[in-house]
Amino acid sequence: MFDFKHIVIVGCGLIGGSFSLAMRRAGFRGRITACGGSRSPKLAVERGVADAIEESFERGAVCQADLIYLASPIGAIIDFLKTKSNQLKPGALVTDAGSTKVEICRAARASLPAEVHFIGGHPMAGSENTGVDYARADLFDGATYALTPDARTDSLQLNRLKAIVEAVGARGLLAEPEAHDAAVALISHLPQVTASVLASLLGAEHDGEVARRELAQRLAATGWRDMTRLGGSAWSVWRDICLTNQPNLSTALGVLIQELQLVQEALDARDFNRVRELFAAANAAVVEQRAVHYTRFEKI
């Protein structure tokens, strides 16, 4: 099924580890090695997620992997592309799982040799938990998986990566890097920041009355937990996302703030018809989203 024999996962945490497990589930019988970070490669080997630690990059040798899967934080992905590009063998296919694409794709085009192929990727799957301990083979099942080829992308390599995406259980979507980053700012990065702000409202710095805060904590139920689940996400992951997608995230926040101000004004004016219209628009949007029909590798 697969026409390559060796995969190296750079950054074998939740996403990288899950990719390895998903590839094994899909029938890949070749070698999987891991590197990146001080502890995760060793943990990946101990847990059977990887066969061995990849040592070629540390030795300054050429890595013999056919597929290089970059699943580190965005800054580390960009650094790898800039510093390890000459250690990739000709014909190798490089892809990534970074949450933003413009800066990563720009670094890949500027740094990788012509005979090394790169196609950006972003699986819309994950968790507020991080680390290889949480990796699982079904993480990508049914998830949208964006790929960001450009006019210079080799069609054979794109087809190879499409097959891999489908093999791990995901639904492929092709998009331009710029369009991708604007879209994920709205549907991924904005919800993260919103959840973090909402969760922080139960923090001590927002409420001088301890008794009232304790009561709110005790009353918080499924609605609050559903809305704030992402509040447990690690800043170490989100720092680079904010840095590389700041303009789009700021724009999305501006739109949200404006809409919230309109709701506040309607409530202050006791104009509940305007609030009702908001609920109706939200209900319609939810129904429309649930009805979205996914075809294999539709280009948006």
N, C-alpha and C positions, 0 to 999 in steps of 0.2 A: 504493500500500500504506500509506503514512504520510500522516496528515492534518495534518502540520506542516512548516514550511519551514526553521526555524532552530534549531539546538541549540548551547548554550554549555556547555562542560565546564569546571568550576571545579576545578582540580587535575588537570592532564593528565599523570599519571604512568602507572604500569603499568595500573591499573584504568581510569582515565579514558581513556587512550590506546587501550586494548583495546576499550572501549565504542565509541569513534569508529570504529575499524577494523571492528568487528563490524557496526555500523550501515551502513557503506559496503558491506560484503559482503552485507548483507541487502537492499540496493537503495536505501538512502536517498540521494537526489541533491540534497538541500538544502544549506544552508550550515552548516558546523561551525566554531565559533570556540572559542578556549581562553583562559583567564586563571587567575590564582592562582599565586603563586610568582614568583621573579625570573628563572628560567631556563627552566622547563618549557614555558611557552607558546611561546617562541621556538623551542625544540627541536622542539616538536610541529609547528610550521609548517614548519621546515626538513626534517623527516622525512616530510612529507605526511600527518601524522595529523590536522591541523587546517588549515582554509583560511586563517585569519587570527587575529591576536590580538584578543580582545574588549576594547575600550577604554572601553566605556560606563560601567562601574562606577568607573573611575579619574576619568572626567570628571564624575561625578555625574549622568549622564544616565540615562534609563530604558532598560533593556536590552530589545531587541525580540525576544529569543529566545522561542520557543514552549515549549521544553523546556530546563530547567536541570538539569544532571547534576552533583551535588556529590560529587567524588571526592577531596577533600583529607583530611588527618588530621581526626579527630573534632573536636578543638578549633577548627580552622579552619572546619569545616562549621557548628558552632554560632555562631561569630563572624560568619560570612557571613549566616546567618539573622537574627541580631540587628541587623546594621548595614546590610545591603543590601536589606532587605525592601521598602522603598519605591521601589526602582529596578527592580522586576519589573512587567511589564505585566499588566493585568487579563486573566485567562484562561490565564495561563502555568501550566504544570505543573512542579513542582519535585520532584525525587527525589534520593536520596543513595545512596552505597555504603558508608556507615560500618559498622564491625564491631559497634557497639553501637547500640541504637535508642531506649531510654527517654529519655535526655537530649536526643538530636537531635529526636525527635518532640515533646517538651515545648517545646523552643525554637521549633520551627516553628509550633506552635499559638499560642504566646504572641506571636510576632513578625510572622508573615505576614498581609497583608491578607486579608479574607474572599474577595475575588475571585481570589486566587492559590491554586492547589491544591497540596497537598503530600501525598505518599505515601512513607513510608520504605522503603528497600530495602537489601539486603545480598547481593551475589553471593558464594557460597561458592567462590571461585576466587582464585587469587593465586600468589605465589611468594616465596621468600626474597629475590629480587632486586627492586629498586624502580627507578622511573624510566621515562620514555616510551621509552627505548631498548629496553626489554624488552616493550613492548606488542605484542600479536599478536591477529589477528582471531578466532582460535579459542579464546581463553582461557576463554570461558564455555560452550563446547560440552559439553553433558551435565552441567553443574554445577547444583546447586540454587541457586535465586535467591529469597530470602525477601522478601516484601512485607508491610508492617505497616500496613494501613489501619485506621481506626476507624469508629465509628458515624457520624461526620460526613463521611466520605469520599464524594465524588461517584462514583456507580457508573459513569458514562460515563468519567471520568478513570481509574478503576481498570481498566476494560476496555482503555483506550488503553495503559496501562502494562503490563498483562498481555501485550498483543500485542507490545510492544517487547521484553519479556523473552524471549518465545518466538522473536522474530525474531533475537536475538543468539545463539540456540542453547541457552538455559538451560531448566531445569525449574522451574516456579514453585511456590512454597509460601507460603500465607498464615498469618501468626502474629501473636499479640499481642506488642507490644514487650517487656513484662515476661517473657513466656515465652521469647521469642527470646533475650534477654540471659542468662537462666539456662541455656539450652541451649548457646549458643556458649561460655559459660564452661567447660563440660564438654568439648566436642568440638573447640574451636579455641584458646581462650585457655590452658587447662590444658596441652594438648600443647606450646604454644609455651614456656611457663615451664619445663616438664619438660625439653624439648630443650635449653633454654639452660643449665639446671643441669647436665644430663648432659654437655654439651659442655665446660662450665667445669671439670669434674673432671680434664680433661687439661691444665688451665692450671697455670702454675708455682706459683700461690698454694696449690694443693691438694696439692702433692707436693714435699717437700724433696729427694727423691732424683732427680736429673736423669736418671740412667741408666735408672731404672725408668720414668720418664715417657716418655723417648725410645723405649724398647722398646714401651710401650703404643701410642704414636703409630704406630710401624712395623707393629704387629700389627693395628691397627684396620682393619677391612675393611667389607664391604657392610652388615653388621648395624649397626655403629656409625654409618656414614654415613647409613643410612636413619633411624635414631633421632634423629640430631642435625642433619638438614638444616635444620630451622627455626632452629637456633642462629645462623645467619647473618643473621637478620632484624634490621632496623634499629630501635633504640630510639625514634627519632623518630616511627615509626609506632605502636609499642606503648605509648608513654607514655600517650597519651590513652585507649587501650583499658583500661589498668590503672586509670586515674583514674575512668573512667565506669562500669566494671563491677567495681570493687573488691570489693563484698560477695559477688557471685556467684563471682568468682574465688577469693576467700578460702575460701568454703564448699567449692568443688571441691577446692582444695588440701588442706583439712582431711580430706576423705574419702580422697584419695589417700594422704596421710601415714598415716592410720589403717590403710589396707589394707597399705601397705608395712611398717608396724610388725608387723602380724599375720604377714606372710611372714617377717620377720626372726625373730620369736619361734618360728615353726615350724621354721626352719632351725637356730636355736640349740638347740632341743629335739630336733633330728633327726626331726621329725615330717613325713616326706616325703609321707605321705598327704594332709596339708593342702595341701602344695605341688602335689601332683597334682590335687587338687580345684580349685585356682586355675587351672591350665592347662586343665582340662576346661571350667570356666566361661568362660574366655577364648575357647577354641575355639568354644564354642556361641554366644557373643556375636558373634564374627566371622562365623560362618555366617549368623546371623540378620540381621546388618546387610547382608550381601551379597544377601540375599533380599528386602530391602525393596522393595516395589513402588511406583513413583512414578506418580501420576496428575496430570494438569495442574491446577495451582493447588488442590491439596487444602488444606483448612483444618485446622490443628492447634491 
